[in-house]
Amino acid sequence: NKKDVYKAVIGSELQKLYAPLEDVIKRDLPADDKLMMFTFSRLSIIKEVVTRNGTLRADFFRDIWLVENVRKEFDKKEIHYL
């Protein structure tokens, strides 16, 4: 099923996103520096993910409910990090 493939790819990509962000939050830095590094790391990683999966992008974003579900889980994790 196409949705199952998307979900598997998304899960894999999210793990690639979480690991570097976790590295940032573990660093011994002042809060403002850490937040800045977190933000830049996040944007850079998301850009890499979108570039790497450009062929999936168009079909994936047509399914707004799938996008929202993925975002919801990602947002929860990101809030926990912050």
C-alpha positions in Angstrom: 0.0 0.0 0.0 1.3 3.4 -0.9 0.5 5.0 2.4 2.4 2.3 4.3 5.4 3.0 2.2 5.1 6.7 2.9 4.8 6.1 6.6 7.8 3.8 6.6 9.9 6.4 4.8 8.6 9.2 7.1 9.5 7.1 10.2 13.0 6.6 8.9 13.5 10.2 8.0 12.2 11.4 11.3 14.8 9.2 13.1 17.4 10.9 11.0 16.0 14.2 12.1 15.8 13.4 15.8 19.3 12.2 16.3 21.1 15.5 15.4 18.6 17.5 17.4 19.2 15.3 20.4 22.9 15.9 20.0 22.3 19.7 20.1 20.1 19.5 23.2 22.8 17.4 25.0 25.5 20.1 24.5 26.6 22.2 27.4 25.7 25.6 26.0 23.9 28.7 27.2 20.1 28.4 26.5 20.1 31.1 23.8 23.1 29.5 21.9 21.5 26.1 22.2 18.1 27.4 20.9 19.9 29.1 17.9 21.9 25.9 17.1 18.7 23.8 17.5 16.8 26.0 15.0 19.6 26.1 12.4 20.2 22.4 12.7 16.5 21.7 12.3 16.1 23.8 9.2 19.2 22.3 7.6 18.1 18.7 8.3 14.6 19.4 7.0 16.1 20.8 3.8 18.2 17.7 3.4 15.2 15.4 3.9 13.1 17.3 1.4 15.9 17.3 -1.2 16.5 13.6 -0.7 12.9 12.7 -1.0 11.7 15.1 -3.6 9.9 12.5 -5.6 7.7 11.6 -2.7 7.1 15.2 -1.8 4.3 15.9 -4.3 2.2 12.9 -3.6 2.8 13.1 0.2 1.6 16.7 0.5 -1.6 16.0 -1.4 -2.7 13.9 1.6 -3.2 16.7 4.1 -4.4 14.3 6.9 -1.2 12.3 6.6 0.8 15.4 6.8 -1.0 16.6 9.8 -0.6 13.3 11.6 3.1 13.3 10.9 3.4 16.9 12.0 1.5 16.2 15.2 3.9 13.5 16.3 7.0 15.5 15.3 5.7 18.6 17.1 5.2 16.7 20.3 8.7 15.4 20.2 10.1 18.8 19.3 8.2 20.4 22.2 9.7 17.8 24.5 13.1 18.8 23.3 12.6 22.4 23.9 
